[in-house]
């Protein structure tokens, strides 16, 4: 069994046995390589996601020096400016203000109105895959669907969408543990290019507003809801990154799991009403976001271990979703599982604002594949991405 080693290919291929070992070691384990406190149990992860003594940032209360941390290198400034003004990395009151504005675009009624568009797009993508006799499920279906949906919501013209996914991939590289200088350089370049593009889009929407989210944020600002241009840019990038990254990886991780569990896939093909519970179970079984980090703003105690202010806690979503104290037979894939309180969408004030939309997208693509490609099968074994935090595949080659 591979120990917890987020750079080891054997661990990346299947981290779940190592998580079981971590859970057996205790409720909080210090990991020297990243100087983080690992939290592997579901109850603790769930509680800490709601804990106000932890924060996604600390700069609203402390300087880097006061917090015992080193400021990021100056050459990384474009990435940190972009990242630090998005609501995922803000704490109240700024987080509350921005989330309130953005949440209007993600109300159940608004998302429900998108259903026909999402379903039609999913069917068109699957039709093309079937006509070709197969292809790469990631590049042909999983990726274009959520990217198109969030770009449509933001009001990004179709002709401008090609660089969105590469920009996102380069920026998200910085969320891995101990990113390299090359990864940082790519993230900085993508941050600059993406920000410049969005500044131009904001200028265009100021002149000619539309029905899109970006126009709505501009209108809210003009009506007195304080939202700086940088906050608009950071919000748009966050929505694009978060709005497709999890959906893409949930789709390919999920289908790869189904191909490896033919009995479950057969049950799903025989009964499409299982789609909603299948989506929840597949997100639990192979979690797209494996780890979520929080700073300790005020000393906290976990099962007798004092974690000091200035430390960083790494909550292991993948481990929590396989905790036998919460899930019966957690290593089994069970598409009929009803009691499934997985935390793949996080919890607390940073609960994924786009979760309802992600579920609609996952259901649309899964339903289209079940109906239009009932003989879909794996063409060759995929390769895992060499990432830990954001878990996915390089591609998923399929045949019809």
N, C-alpha and C positions, 0 to 999 in steps of 0.2 A: 504494500500500500504506500503510495507517494505521500510524504508528509506535506503540511501546508507550505507550499513553495510556489508563489504566483508567477514564477518565471520558468518553471519546469514543464516541458511539453506533456509529460505523463500526468502531472497535476491538472494542467489546462484541459486535457482530454476528458478527465472525469474528476472534478474536485470533491465530489460528495463523500467518498470514503474518508478523505482527510478532514472534512468537516465533522464527521462522526467522532474522529479521534480528538479534535479540538473540543467538542462539546463534553467529551468524557474528562478532559483535563480541567474543566472549570467554567465558570460563567464569564470570566474575562481573562485574556491571555496576552501578555506583552510580546510583541513581535519586533525584535531588534532591527531587522533589515529595513523596516519602514518607520521605526520609532512610533508605532501605533499600538493601541490597546484593542485587540480583536474581541468582538462580542458575538458569539455563535448561537445563542439560544433565542428562540422565538419570543418568549415572554419579555426578555431583556431588550431585544431589538425593538419590539412593539412599544415598550414603555419609554425607551430612550428617544424614540422618534418624536415623542410628545413632551420631552423634558426641556424646560426653559433654561436650565443651567448649561445646556449645550447650544451651540449655534453653528450655522454654516459659515459665518464670518465672525471675526472678533474686533474688526477695525471700528465698529460703531461704539465700542467701549474702551479699547486699549490701542496704544501705538504698538508697532511690531516689537520695540524694545521692552515696553512694559509687559508684554505677553511672552517675552523670552523667545521670540522668533526673529528670523532674519527677513528683511524685506526682499521681495522678488528681484532678480537682476534687472537693471534698467532696460536691457534690450528686449525683455519680455513684456514691457509696459502695454503695447497694443492688445495683447491677449488678455491681460489682467483687467485693463479698463473695460473691455468688452464683457468679460466674464463677471466681473464684480458688480456690474450695474443691472444684471438680470435677476429676476425675483428669486430664483433658486439659490442664489448666493447672497441674498439680503435677509435681514431680520426686521421685525416690526420697529418703527412704524412704516418704513419704506416698502417692505415686503407687502404689508397690508394694503397700502395705497395702490400699488401697481397691480397686485392680484385682483383687487376689487374691479379695476377697469377691464382687465383681460378676461375675467370670469364671465363677463356679459356675452362674450363670443362662444363660451363653452357651456351655456345652460343646457339642460336636457332638451328643451324645446328647439334651441338653435341647432344642436347636434342632430336631433331627429330629422330636421329639415334637410340635412346633408345626406341622409340615407340613400335616396334615389341616385344621387350623383356618385356616391361611393360604390354602390352596387353596380351601376352601369359601367363605371371605369374598371372595376374588378372583372366583370364579365368580358369586356373587350380585351383586357390583358390576357385572360385565360384562353379566350378564343384564339388569339395569336399563338400562344404556346401550343395549343392542341393542333392548329393548322401546320405548325412546324414539326410536329411529331415529338415535341419535347424541347428541352433547353435548360437554361439555368434559372431555377425557380427564384433565386435571389434577385438577379439582374432583370428578369423578365416580368415578375409579378410582385414579389415582396417589397422591392425598393421603389419602383415607379408609383405604386398606389399611394402610400402615405406622403411621399414627397409632393405629388401632384395635389393632394387634398390640402395640405398645410400651405403650399404655395398659392393655391386658389383662395384660401381663407385670408392670407396676407395681402393678396392682390399683386403677386409677382407674375408678370406676363409669361406666357408659355415659352416664348422665344428666349427668355432670360434664365431658364431653370437648369440648364446643363451643369453649371459650376456648383449648384447648391449642395449636392451630395459630396463631391470632393472637398469643398470648403468645410462641411460639417465633419467629415471623417478626420480631417487634419486638426480641427479644433478639439474634437473629442479625444484625440490622442493624449492630450494633456491631463485627462482624467484618470489615466492609468497610474499605477504605483511607480514612483521614481522615474518619470519620463526622461528620455535622453535629450542631449542638446539638439540633435537633429529633429526629434519630435517637436521640441519647443520652437525651433526655427520655422518648421512647417505651420505650426499653430499660429505663430505671429504673422506670417505672410497671409494665411487664410483670413485671420482677423482683420488685417488692414484692407484686403480686397473686398471682403464681405461688407465691412463697415462703409467703405467708399460707395459700393453699389447701393446700399440702403439709404445713404444720405441723398443720393440722386433720386431714388424712388420716393423718399419723403418730400423732396422738393417738387417732384412731379405731382404727387397727391395733394399737396397744398394748393397747387394751381387748378388741378382737376380732381376733386374728391370722387371716390367711388363708393360701393357698398361693402368694401373689404375692411378687414380688421385694422390695417395700417391707417386708413382714412378715419376710422373710428377713434383711434388713439390720438390722432392729430386734432380731431374735433373736440375730444374730451379735454385736451390741453388748452385749446383756444377758449373753451367754455369755463376754464378756471380750475380744472383738475390738474394739479401740478405734475407734469411729466416732461422731463428734459429730452432733448433730441437723443442724447446718449442712452437714456433709459428706453426710448422707443427702439433704437437700434439693437440694444442688448436683449430686449424682450422679443423682438422678431427673430433674432438668431437662436435664442433659447427655445422658442416655440418650434422653429424648424428642426433643431437638433433633437430636442426631447420628443417632438411630434412625429418623428419617423424612426429614430434610432431603435427605440424599444420595439416598435411594431415590426420593423424589418427583421430584427433578431428573434423576436417571438415567433414570427412566421417560419423562418428556416429552422430554428431550433425545434419548433413544434413538429414540423413535417418530418424532420430527421428522426425524432423520437417515435413518430407514428410508423415510419418505415421499419424501425427496429422492434416494433411491437405489433406484428401483423394481426394478432387477435383483436387488439384495440382498434386498429384501422378498419378491420372487417366490420366490427360492431358499429363504428361511426358511419361507414358506407351503407350499412343496412338501416340505420336510423339517424337521419339528419337532425332530428330534434335534440340530439346530444351535443350539437355544436356549441351552445353557450357554456355548458359544464366542461366540455372538452377544452375550450379556450382557457378557462380558469385553471384547469388541471395541467395543461401544457406549460402555462406561465409559471406554475409552481414547480413542476417537475424539472425544468431546465431554465432557470431564471435568467432573463436577459441582462438585468443589472445585478451583479453579484455583491457589490459593496457600496456603502454610502457613508461618507465621512462627516464627522461633526467635531468642532472644537469644544474643549471643556472651558467654559467661561467662569464657572465657579466650581470649586472642588466637589467631587461627587464620590459616593461609595457604592460599589457593586459587590454584593456578597462578601463584605468584609475587606475588600481591596479598595484602598483610597486612590482614586485617579486625580492627580493634581490639576489645578488651573494651568492652562497652557499646553496640556496634552491633547492628543488627537485620538478620537475613538473611531474605529472602523467597524460599522455594523454589517455583518455578513448575511445579506438577504438570502443568498443561496443556501446557507446552512440553516437559517431560521425556517425556510420553506421545506426543510427535510427533518425537522425536529420531531422525533417520535413521541414527545410529550404532547404534541398538538395534532399530528397527522398519523392516522392509523396506517401502518405499512408504508412509510414515506418513500421507500425506494421503489415501490410499485407504481406503474402508470395506470391510473384508474379513471377513465373518462366519465364514469358515473358518480365520482366522488361528490358528495353534497356538502359535507362539513369541510369547507376549504378556505380558511381565513389567511390565505397567502398574503405576503406584503410586497409583492412585486411592483406595486404602484406607490410604495412608501406609505406614510401615515402622518398625522399631525398637520401642522400648517404647510408643510411641503408636500402633502399628498398630491399626486399627479393630477393637474388640472385638466389634462387631456384624456384621462382614463376612459370616459364614456365614448369619445371619438375613437380611441385605440380599439376598444371592444367592437365597435361597428365595423372598422376596417378589417380586423382579424376575422370577424364573422363573414363579411362580404367575400373575402378572398377564399376562405375555407369552403364556404357554400358553393361558390363558382367552381372550385376545383373538384369538389365531390360530385357536382351535377354534370359538369362538362368533361371531366377527365377521370371517370370512375376506375380506369385501369392504370392510373398514374403510379409509377414505380421508380425506385432509385436506379440511376444509370451507373454511377460509380461512387465509391466512398468519398465523402467530402473532407476537406482539410479545415481544421479549426483555425480561427484567427489567433495570432500570438498575443492575445489580449486576455486579461483576467477580469477587470472591472466590468467592461461591456463585453458580454459573452456572445459570440456569434461564429458564423462559418465564412470561409472565403467565397463559397458558392455552394449550390446544391443542384447537381446535374440530375435531371429526371427525364424519363421517357413516357410516352403515352402509348 
